[in-house]
Amino acid sequence: MIVQEILDFSARCQGIGTRYDLLSELVRREKDAGILPEREVDLFMKSIAAGNVKSSLITDYTLKILGLDICKDTMVGDEMTRRISGGQKKRVTTGEMIVGPTKTLFMDEISTGLESSTTYQIVKCLQEVVRFTDATVLMSLLQPDPETFELFDDIILLSEGQIVYQGPRDHVLSFFEACGFKYPDRKGTADFLQEVTSRKDQEQYWADTTKPYIHIPVSEFSKQSKTFHVGANLENELSVPYDRFKSHPASLVFNKHSVPKSDLFKICWDRELLLIKCNANAFFYVFKTVQIIIMALITSRVNLRTGVGTKDENDGAVYIGALIFSMIANMFNGFAELSLMIQRLLVFYKQRDLLFHPPWTFTLPEFLLSIPVTIFESVVWVSITYYLIGFAPEFIRYVKHLLVIFLTQQMAGSIFRFTAATCRSMILANTGGSLVILLLGGFIIPRGEIPIWWKWAYWVSPMAYTYDALTVNEMLAPRWMNQQSSDNSTKLGLAVLEMFDAFTDPNWHWIGLGGILGFKILFNILVTLALAFLNPLEKPQAIVTKEKTEENRAARGSESESSYAKRGMVLPFTPYTMSFDNVNYYVDMPKEMKEQEGAKVKLQLLREVTGVFRPGVLTALMGVSGASKTTLMDVLAGRKTGGYIDGDIRISDFPKRQETFARISGYCEQNHIHSPQVMVREITKDEKMRFVDQVMELVELKSLKDAIVGLPGITGLSTEQRKRLTIAVELVANPSIIFMDEPTSGLDARAAAIVMRTVRNTVDTGGQVIYAGPLGQNSHKIIEYFQAIHGVQEIKEKYNPATWMLEVSSMAAEAKLEIDFAEHYKTSLLYEQNKKLVKELSTPPQGEKELYFSTQFSQSLLGQFKSCLWKQWITYWRTPDYNLARFFFTLVAALMVGSIFWKVGTKRDNANDLTKVIGAMYAAVLFVGVNNSTSVQPLVAVERTVFYREGAAKMYSALPYALAQVVCEVPYVLFQTGVAKA
């Protein structure tokens, strides 16, 4: 969905609250008082009070406040498809909440991925909402700037799970002064509050230097806050019970959801239509259609029996086989619903917990809108296969056959949606899907010969009803019933049915249809119940014990922060300079923007960008969210696989060649893509061991060296730990140039300081860093540059320079001053100096040789294979949900197949006995093989994103990576085979 559609959906689900009632009361009072409202205000209030409209003015207003109006027609995207920026995604999440009439908001780290000026604007807007509407907002922010911090009224300071201070913001500094700590100049209040409770940082704020410093723990702060006048007043206020008669009746809620259920159904219906029409899902449905056409053509070609008639039972067996294959193929056609459902679960759980809509409004539109798609796919399949294979030519039997296939596809989709809603992860869902097919897919054995202990399973198998409906429809056709069997004892059609122990009553066609329809309804109900009562899977995190934490603190305290720079790095490297001149980047014009841009066929994202980065210099790349910071770094680092790039990019005076540049550079992406099951440290040789240990010290990861990385936001390391791991992964490659994309986004002030200390330490070792993030304090040169421009307001005292710079250079400021800062820069002396510097560093000195490597990769093919095999082996060993699930499935499949085909191999008297033996082998191979091929896909999908990152960094090629995956599977498959055969 595009950004505006997401906010429109949220606004419609939340409704208008009391806006209509308030407007009615206001109109009545204005009429009584004879007041004529202002036209613009009157139109605005009436538009936001209109309920159940697809797009409202409040959505446009929210988009404008959050700065999302520039990307409102852009798809949000996911981890595999990048559309809007990370900061814009964060603002979309915020917009989903504030677009509604909610009066109480709990907002967790909404500033993550945003620059300070946008954060200030959002908080300022929320402050006005609180003041004018008496709303309640509780907000946690990371690295709030002083001007943003000043917008808050009350502060709750938490540390180590205890409240250190709770009360007005104006008194928080006086509380810590009473505790013996002084707030320093040129220090953000929020940063001070966080560091003063930290054991490592507290001493620097000790006020009375004439007395020895005494560490005050968090528990002591908590006790003193209760005796402080603010805490005492708060306790007195809370001791008086609230008078409920003071509450207005409008504050009471009598309905679980804000909008009538019929309206919620229509809202979810409209969303499902949008999702079907969107490009990604449209491709999915087109792909499924093409797949079913190809399968139908193959099936028809294999079973093309124009020369086979209806002479005897053997001919009937051929047609029964074709019916069974059609049944299985259409059952597997619903398997794709697994991944679609899993992808949507996280969004559903969020919206369910926010009471946007009940679960049935999610499942019912999905079920109803799947009917036209299934009808089309069924018609395609039956139209291709029915007459080519040579089934009964009567049109009524064609229609009855089509009806069975249609209901089978519908039932299969419901079964796999239920499996996904129950398992809630791709690995478990794929294994569960295979188990469903095994349990509910019917038996490859005649009904009469099923062991007595499995008789019940036949009647709870949906595929059994499909089989009965298809076989009865075909074999009771006139061309089969007008002939005698080979022994002339009965009709040929009845003889074929009896040979396969199928029912011979023609009513079984309708009984079968009723059974399929019943299972379809049952599983749709079960999907709704699963979505209503099951929650997302738990999120275990990496844990460091308290003793280990104290040990690490003591170890860090014994070293100075500059010790890394003093002793240098174990492995030397060659420093390089990077210069770029007039770099432009274009992409093909997005479809949704072609109407707005007219005849343009390309969209320009970078325009004549010029600069230089030198060894030992820490360079900040700044700009608002969506300013193409990541795009520029992707272009310079050679990570863009599409679009059109022109301009001059040089490495130490020579033109950049990507195959060699990747060997000397590193790229710390903001998405932190790592193999989830490996540990933080891996090394073997002594020299590499010392280098890796030194890098881990540099990024302060030694305490976590044995922690599992895990999946972002689900398991393993925290966001701040992932940031440092991402930097460490690039540092251990010993690069000369490092790109870092927003390494401090999502971190609090102290965690950001740790990361930036890592960055500074890296630069001090002689490396080069390009950092897209805040510039920091004391930025007098950039302040002087902007203040020299006529009309730019001066920076306020104690104002964050980075925030000020982004504010004065924003699009709104440009429009107000009627100035183009980019054009002003091109006419400035600073631009001329930079161009001169770029020119100097773009001319190679006489005798200097261009960077060259004899091989594309730093390791040999065998070395790459060994490294990939080691990582894959660790990943498999630490993924029990994959291995144990498939071993469990193998055990269940082996027990079922063994008990169903009990001692079948001892009977070899006729062809039917041999057919049963072959069926047993087919069942064993089919179910285990299908399970392995489906359950491994999510594991490969997770590692695929890591492969893209590491492949782009030229760590290894695709061949050793693929070979390692195959070799790693061998011992597990051997063990699995042993379990099955035992």
N, C-alpha and C positions, 0 to 999 in steps of 0.2 A: 504494500500500500504506500501511497505517497504521504508526505508529511501532513498536508491539510486533511486528507481522508482520515488519518489516525486521530487527529484532534476533533474532527467533526463527529466521529464515532463516539469518542469519549464524552463530548458535550451532549450528544443525544441520549446516551445511557444515563448520565447524571441528571438530566432534566434541567428545569429552570428553577427548581426549589420554590421559594416564596416570592420570586420576582413578579409574577402575574398578580398575586394578591396585593403586594405592596404598590404596584402600579395602579391597580383599581382603586385602592384607598387614596393614593396621591391624587388621582384624577378627580375623585369625589371631593376631596378637600379643596383642590384648586378651583373646582366649579363653584363650591359654596363661597369661597373667598373672592371669586371673580378674578382669578389670576390666569393670565395667558402664558403658558410656558414657552421657552425659547424653542424654535423649530428644530434645531440640530439636536438639542438635549432630548426633546420629546421623541424624535425619530429613533435616537439611540436606545432610549429606555423601552420603547415599544418593540424594537427589533430583538433586544436581548430577552424580552419577556415572552416571545413567541416560541411555543414548544413544538417538538417533533418536526423540525425542519432539517433538511439534509445538510445545509450549510448556513451558519448564522453569523451575525456581525461579531459576536463575542469570540468566535474562532479567529476571524481576521484580526481582531484587536489583540488577542493572545499571541498570534504569530508575529505581530508588529512589536510587541513588548519584548519577546524573547529573541528578536532578530532572526526569525525563521521565515520571514516573508520572501527572502531571496531564494529559498530552496523549497517553498511550499509545494511545488509541482514535481519534486524529485523523490524517487523511491528511497526508502530508508536503507535497504540492503541488509546484509548479514556478514558473518566472518569470511565468507567465500566471495561475496559480491559487494565491493565497496561502492557506496553511493554518496550519502551525506557524511560529513566528518564526524569524528568521535564526540567533539564538543556539541555539535548540533544534535546528535542522538540524545545526549544528556538533557538538552533543552526540550526535546520532544517529550521525554519522560516527565519533566517538570510541567510542561504544557498540558499533558493529559490530566493532571490533577487540578491545576488552577483554572482550566477552561470551564469547569463546572461551578455550581453554586455553593460548594462546600465551605463551611465556616470554620472548620477545624482541620488543620493540615499538619502532618508530621513529615518533614522533609529531610532525608538523610543524604548528606554529602552532595547536594545539588550542584556544587561548584566544580566538581571533578570534570576535567577536560575543558573548562571555560577559562577565558582570560579574565583578569580582574575587573575590567570595565563592564563587561557583560554581567558578571556576578553582581556588581554594584547596582546596575540598572534593575536586575530581577529582584534583589532584596529591597531596593527602594520602592518598587511597585508593590511588593507584598506588604511593606510597612504602611503604605497609603491605604491598602485594602484593610489592614488591621485597624488603623485609626478611624476610617470612615464607616466601617461596617461592624465593628466590635468582633471581628473574627479572632480566632486563636491559632497561632502558628508556632510550632516548635521546630527548630531548624538546627542541623549540625553542618558545619562548613569546614573544609580543609584549607589551611593557609589564607584565612580572611585578611584582607588589607585593613589598615586602620580606619579608612573612611567607611568601609563596609561594616566593620565592627561597631562603629559609632551609631549605626542605624538601629541597633537592638536596644530594647528597654531593659530586659532582665537577662541574667546570665546563670546558667547551671554549669558549673565546672566539675567534671568527672575525672577521676584518676584511680586506676586500679580497682574499679568497681565501686568506689565510694564517692559521695558528694563532698567536694572540698568547699564549695561556696554556692549558695543559691540566693539570688536577690537582685536588686537594681545594679545595672552596669556601672553607675556613677560611684558606687561604694566598694567595688571589687579591689581597686588599688589600695584604698585605705585599709582594707582588711589585711592584705599582705604586709603593709607597712606596720600594722599592729603586731604582726607575727615576726617582724624583724627583717623584712626584705624590701629593697628599694627598687622602684621602677626606673630604669635608665633612660637617658635621652636617645632619640633616634632608634627606638625599638618598638615594634608593633605590640600593642597591648595583648592581643591574642597569643602571639609568640611568647611573650613574657609569662602569661598565665600557664601555658603548657610546660615551659621549661622550668619554672620555679618549683613545680612539684616533682621534677625528675631528679633522681639522686646524682646523676652525672652533671647536670647543668645548674643545680640549685646554688652552689657555693658562690658563683659570680655575682649573685644578686644580694649577698649578705650586706646589710646596711651598716652595722657598727663594726668597722674594721679594727677598732681598738680591742675588741673582744674576740676570742677564738670562735671560729665557725662551728656551729652545731647543726648536724643534719636533722631536719624536722620531717618525719615520715608523713605519709598521706593520712594515716589514722589520726595523727595529732592535729593536722589541719582541720579534719572533719570535726573533731571535738571542739576546737576553738571557734569554728564557724557557728556552732550552736549557741555559744556564749556571746558572740559578737552581736551588736545591737540589731543588725539586719536579720540574723538568724533567730534572735529572741522575738522580734516583732512578727516574723513569719510563723513561728510556733504558736504565738498568742492568737494570730488570726485563724490558724487551722484548728485551734482548740474550740472555737465557737462553731457549732453546727450551722450548716447553711439553711436558710429559710426557703424551703421549696415553693412557698406561696409567692415569692418574688419572681419566679420564673414565668415567662410568657407562654401561653398554651402552644404557640407556634414552635417552641423549642422541642416539643414532644414529637416523636416519630412513631407512626402507627403501621407503616408498611416497611417490609424488608428492603424493597427496591424503590428507587426514586421515581420510576416511570411505570405505568401499567404494563402488565405482562404481555398484552397484545401488541403494544407499541414496541416493547423490547424484542419480541419475535420479528416484527417488521424491520427493526434496526439491524438485527443479526442477519436477517434475510438479505438486506441490501449489502451488508459486508461480504457475505458469501458470494454474491454476484460479482462484486468488485474483485475478489480474490480469484475467481474463475477467469475473469477478463484480463487480469494483469499478465504481463509478458512471461514471468517465470512459470506460473501455473498453466498458462496457455501452451507453453512449450511442453509441459508435462503431459497434458491431455493429447496434444498432437503426437508426442513421442509414443504414448500408450496406444494410440490409434494405429500408428505406423507399425508398432510391434505386433499388434493383434492381426494386422493385415499380413505381415510376413509369416507369422505363425500359421495363419489360416491357409496361406498359399503352400507352405511346406507340408502341412497336414493333408491338404487336398492332393498334393503331388505324391506323397508317400502312399496314400490310400486311393489313388486314382485306379478304380477297378472297372473300367468300361467293359472289359471282357469277362468279368465275373458275373454270373447270374444269381439266381435264387434257387439252385437245383437241390442242395442238400444242407445238412447241418454245418458242414465245414464252411460253406459260403456264409451262413448265418454268423459263425464265429468271427469271420473277418469284419462284418458290420458291427458286431458287439464290441470288438476291439477298437474300432474307430469311434464308437460312442463313448467308451471309457476314456480314450485320449482327449476327446472334446471336453468331457466333464472335468478332467484334471487340469487341462490348459486354462479353462475358464475359472476354475478354483484358484489357480496361481495368479490369475490376472488381478485379483484383489490384494496381492501381497504388497503392492506399491502404497496402499493406504497406511501401512505401518509407519513408513518414514514421514509421510505427510502429517500424520497425527502426532508423532513424537515432536516434530518441529514446532507444532502449535501449542504444545502442552504448557510450556513456561508462560507464554502470554495468557493462555486461558486461566492458569492458576492465579496469576496476578489480578486479572479482571474479576475472577470469581471471588477472591478474598476482599476486593474493593467493592463487592456487591454491584458490579456493573450490570450483570444479568445472571439468571439462573442457568444451570447446566443444560436443561432441556432446550433452551433457546439457542444453544450452541450446536447441539446434536441434530435437532429436527430440521433446520434449514439445510444442514450438510447432507442429511439423508434425502430430503426431498429434491434438492438440486442435483444429487447424484443420479437420479432416475433418468433424465434426458441423456446424460452421458452414457449410462449403461445401456439404454435403448439403442443408441447409435452404435456402440461397440458390439452389442449382441446382433444387430441387423447386419453389420459388416461381417462378423464371423460366420453367421448362419448362411448369409447370401453367398459367400465364397465357398464354404465347405459342403453345404447340404447337397446340392445337385452334382458337384464335381465328384464327391465321394460316391454318390449314387443311392442316397437314402430314398425312402418311399416317395413317389412322385406326387401324391395327392397334396393339394395346396393346404387343406385343413391340417394335415400332419406336419407340413412345413411350419404353420403358425403355432401348433402345439409344441413342436421342437424348439422354436424360437422363444416361446414363453418360458420353457424350462431353463434354457440357457440364460435368459434375462434374469430370472429369479435366482439362479445359481450365482451369477456375478454380483447381484445385490447382496445376497447372503454372505458371500465371501468377503466383500468389503466391510460388512457389519462385524464379521468374526475378527478380522484383522484390526479394525478400529478398537474393538473391545480388548484385544491382546495388547495393543499399544497403550491404551488407557490404564491397563492393569500393571504391565511391566514397567512403564515410564522411563525406560532407557533403551537405546537402540540395540545394544548387545543382547540384553535380556528379551527384548521384544522380538528380535529376529529368531532367537532360540525358541521363544514361546510360540512364534508363528509356525515354526517347523513342528513343534509339539502338537499344536492344534491340528495341523494337517494329518499328523500321525494318528491322533486320537479320534478326530472327527472326519477323516477323509475316506472312510470306507475300508474294506479289506480286499486284498488281492487273493481271494479264496472264495469258493462258492458258499452261499449262505448255509446250506444244509450241512457243510463239513466244518463249520466254525465250532471249536470246542465249547462244551456246555458252559464253562465258566466265563466265556466271552459272548454268549448269546445276547445278553442285555446291551452290549456295546453297539450291536448292529442297529438297534432301535433308537439310539441317541446319536447316531451318525447322520449328519445332514446329507452327506454324499450318497448314503444308501437310498434316500428318497429320490435324489436326482437320478441315480442309476435305474431305479425301478420305473420312474416316469419316462425316461428316454427309451429304455428297452421295450416297455409295453407299447409305447407309441409306434415304434418301428416294426416290431415283430408281429403285431396284430394287424398290419396293413394287408390289403387284399392279395398282393403278390406273394405273400408268405402263407396266408391262410387258404389260398386257393390250390395249394399243392399238399401232397401227402409227404410224410416223413420217409426216411429211407427204408424203414421197416413197415410202412403203411399202417401203423397203429394209431396215428393221430395227425393233426395238421402240422405242416413243417414249422410254422411260426411258434406253435406251442411246444414242439419238440426242442427247438433252439432255446426257448426260455427255460424249459425243464432241465436241459443240459447244463445251464449255468445257475440252476436253483433260483431263478427269478420268478416273480409272481406272474400268473397268467390271466388274472382277472383284469379286464379293461379299465375297471374303476381305479386301479392302482396308478394310472396316470394322474388322475385328479387327487388321489390321496397323496401321491408324491409331491404335487404342486402345493397342496395344503401344508405338508410337512416343511417344505422349503420356506414357504411364506411364514409359517409359525416360528421357525428358527431365525429368520430375518428380523421379525418383530422382537423376539426374545433378546437377541444380541444387541439390538438398538436400545432396548430398555436397560440392559446390563451396562452398556457404554455410558448411558446417562447416570446410572447409579455409581459407577466407578469414578466418573468425573466429579460427582457430588461429594463423595465421602473419602476418596484417597487424596493424599497430599504428595508434593514432590519428594523425591528420595532425599535422605539425610545428607548433610554436608560436613563430613569430617575434615578437620584442619590439621596442619602440622603443629606439633606441640613441643616446646622446649621447657624442660623442668626448671623449677625455681632455683635448684642448686646449680644447674648448668648456667642459668642466666647470671647468677651472682659470680660464678667463676669467670664468665666471659667479661663481665663488667670490670672485675679486678684486673683481668689481662689487658683490657683496653686502657684502663686507667694507668697502667705502668708504661704505656707508650705515648709518645707525643704524636699529634696528627701529622706532623711533617716528617716523621721517620721514614715513610715510604719514599719520599722524594730524596732524602739524604742518601739512602743506600742503593737507589737505582733498581732497575729490573734485572732479573737473572738472565733473560734472553735479550740480546740487543736487537735493534731494528733501525732501519734507515728512515729518517724523517723526509716527508715530501710536502711540497706546496701545491695547492689546488686553486686554479683560477678559471673563471668563466666569464664570457663576454657576450652580451646581447642574446641571452638564451630565451627562446620562445617555445611554448608547448601548446599544441592544439589537440582537440579530440573531435570526433564526428559529432555534429549537433544532435543532442538527445531528441527523441521523437516528440516528447511533450513540450519542448522549447522551440520547435521549428515554426510554429504559428506565431510566436512572439517575436522571433528574430528575423522573420521575413525570408529573404533569399539566401541567407548565410548557410553554408554547409558545414562549417567548422566553428567550434567554440574555443576561444583562446583563453587558457588558464594562466599562463605565464607570459609576461610582456617585457621583452628587452631587459632581462635581469642580468646585472653585472656585479661581480664581486671577487674576492680572493680570500683564501684561508691559509694561514701559515702555521708551521710547527711551533708548539709552545704557546699558542694564542687561543684563548677560550672565546669563541665567537657565538653570540646569541642571535638566533633568527626569530624575530618577534612579529606579531600580528594578531588580529582578532581571530576568533574561531571561524574557520572557513576561508581564511585569507590565502590558502594554497601553500602553507608552510610545508606540510607533508608532501605535497605535489612537487615542490622545488627539490626537496631532499631525495625523493624517488627518482627524479630526472637526473640529478647530479650523481647519485649512487648507481644509476643504471638499472633501477628496479622497475621501470615502466615497460610493460610488455605490449602496450598499445598506444595509439596516438601518434603525433608527429612532432619531432624535436628538431629545432635548428639553433645554431649558435656555436660558439667556440668554447670547448671545455678542455683544459690542459692540466696535466700532472707534471709538476716540476719542469715546465716550459715545453713539454711535448704533448701532442694531441692524445687525449684519453682513449685507451683501448680497453673495452670492458673485460676481455678475457684476462688481461694482466691486472687491471685495476681491482677486480674482485679479490685477487690474491693479497693485496696490501691494504684493503679497507674492511671495515666492519660497520654494521648497521643495526642499531638498537631500536627496533620498532616499538611503537606505543602499545601494540596488541599483545606483546609478551608471548610469542608462540614457542612452546617447548614440548618435548616428549613428556607426557604426564607421569610416566611410571619410572623414570630414571631418577637417581639421586642428584644432589647438587654437585658432588665431586666425583670425578672419574679420572684415574691416572695409573700408570704402571712404572715407567722408568724414573730414575732418581732425579735427573735434571728437570724433566717435565713435572715431577712431583713438587719440587721446590718452587717452580714457576707458578703452578696452579695454586699451591698454598699461599704464595705471595699475593696472587690476584684475589683469593678469597679473603685474605687479611685486608686488602685494599678496599674491597666492597663490603667488609664486615659481615661475611657469611660463614665464618668458621663454626659458629654455634649451630648452624643449620646444614652442615656438610652431609649428614646422613638422613636428611628429611626428604620425603618423596615430593616431587614437584606438584603433581596433581593437575586437575583441570581448573582453569580460571573461574573464580566465583563459586566453585562447587567443592573441590577437595584440595588438600595440599597447602602450598605457600600462600601467604597473604599478598595483597596488591603491592605493598612496599617491598616485600621480600622478592617478588617477581621482578620488580624494577631493577633491583641490584643484581639478580641472577642474569637478567637480559644483558646488562652491561658486562658482567663477568664472562658470559659466553663469548662475547666478541673480543674481550681483552685476552683470553687464553689463546686466541689465534695470533696474538702478537702483531696487530695491524699497525700501520703507520698513520692511517686516517680513520676516524670513527665518526659516524653519523648517529646522533641521538635524537629521537623524535619524542618530545614531551616526556622526559624521564621523571618529572616530579608531579605530573597530573595524577590525581587520586591519592595523594599523600598529605598527611598533616605536616605542620611546620617542622617538627623535629625529624620526621622521616625524610622530608625533603632536604633538610640540612645534611643528613647522612648521605643521601644520594649525591648531592652537590659537592660534598666533601670528597666523595669518590671521584666525581668528574674532575675536580680540582687536582686531586692526587694524580689522576691519569695524565693531565696536562703537564704537571710538574715532572713526570717521568720522561717528557719529551714528545709525547704523542699529540695528536690534533683532534679536537672535538668540535662538531657543529651541533649546537644545542638549541632546540626550538622551545622556548619557555620564557619565564620572567627574567628581566635583565638584572634586577637587584637594586641595592641602595647606592647612594653617592654617585649617581649617573649624571655628573655635572655637564659633561660634553653634549650629551643628547638633549639635556634640558636647555643648554645655551643655544643649541641649533634651532630647536622649535620656538623658543621665546624670541629669537631674532626675526621670526616671521611676523609680519604686521597682522594684528588682530588676534593672535593666539594668547589666551589668558595665561598669566603666570601661575606657576605651581604653588599650591598652598603649603603652609608650614606643616611638616610631618606627613605630607602627602606622599603616597607611594609613587616614585618616578615612573615605574612601568605602567601603572594604572593611568597616570596623567598623560603619558605619551600616547597610549592607545585611545584615550578619550579625545584628545585634541586632534588626532589624525583620523578619526572615524569619518564615515561617509556623511553623517549628520553635521559634523563640524566643517567638513569641506563645503557642503551646501550652504551653511550659514556664512562662512567667510568668503564664499565664491572663489575658492582656490583649489587647484589640483596639486596635492603635495608631491605626487610622482613627477609632474612637470617642473615643479619648483626645485626638486632635488636635482633634476638634470641640468638646471641652469646655475647650480650652486658651485662654490669653490670645492666643497667636499667631494662632489661628483667628479670634478676634474682631477682631483688628487687620487681618487680611487681608480679612475680610468688609467691614469699614468702608472699607478702601481701595478694594475693588471697587465699593462703593456710591458712593463719591465720584467714581470715574472712570467710572461708568455714567450719571451725570447730566450732560447737555450744558449748558455755560455759555450764558447768555442771548445770543442773537444769532449763535451759531455755526451754520454751515450743514453739512448732511450731505454726506458725500463723494459726488460725482456726476461721471460721465463721459458726454459726449454720444454716444459710440460704444462698442460692446462691446469692440472691439479697438483697440490703440494704433496700428495701421497700417491704411491703406485696403485695400480688396480687392485693388487692383493691387499695392500694396506687399507684402501677404502673398504674393501669387502670385509676385512677383519673388524674394522671399526663399526661398520653398519651391523654386522652380525652380533657383535657384543651388545650394542644398544637394543637391537630387536630381541635378543635373548632376555635381557633384563626386563624389557617391556612386557614380554609374554609371561615371564615368571611372576611379575607383580600385577597381573591383570586377572585376578581370580574370578571376577564376574564373567569373563569370557571363557577361560579354560574350564572352570568347574561347571559352568552352565552347559557347555557342550559335552563334557564328560557325563554329566547327569542325564542329558538327553540321550546320549549313546547307551547308557545303562538302561534307561526306560525303553528305548527302541529295541534293544537286544532282548529284554525280558518279554516285551509284547510280541515281537516277531517269533521268538522261541516258543512262547506259550500258545500262540495262535497256530503255528505250524508244527505242533507237537508231534514228533516222530514221523513227519511226512516223508522224510528221506528213506525210511525203511520200507516204504510201499512203492514198488516200481513195476506194477503188473500191467499197466496200460499207458496210453498217451496222456490221459488226464492226470495220472499220478506224476508223470514227468513234468507236466505243466505246473502242478502245484509246487514241485521242487524249484523250478525256474522262478515261479512267483515269489517264493520265500527268499531266494537270493536277490531278486529284483527289489523286493521291499527293503531288505537290509541295506543294500547299496544306495537305493534311492533316498531314503529318509535321512541316513547319516550324511550322505553326500550333499543333499540340499541344505541340511542344517549347517554344515561346515561352510558352504559357499555363502550363506546369508549372514551367519553370525560374525564372520571375519570382516565384513564390509564396514561396520562402524569403527572397528579398531583401525583399519586402513585409512578411513576417512579422517580420523583424528590425527594420525601420523602424516597424512598427506600434506596438511598445512605446514607441518614442520619440514617436510621434504622440500616444499616450495621455497621456504626461507633458506634452508641450508644449501639447497641446490643453487639458488641465486647467489649465495656467498661462495660458490665453487668449492664447497667442502668435499663433495664427491659427485660422481655421475649417476645416472639412473640405473645402469647395468648392475654394479655391485649392490646397490640398494635393493633392487628387485631380487637378485640372487640370494641376498641375506634373508629376505622375507620368506622365500621358498625353503631354504635350508632350515630356517628356524622352525618351520611347521613340521618338519619330518619327524622328530622324536615324539612330538605330541600326537601326531596322526598314528604313529606306530603303537603308542600306548593306547590310544582310542580304539584302534583295530583289535588290539589284544583284549580289551574289555569287551568289545562286541562279540568276539569269537569265543571268549571264555564261557 
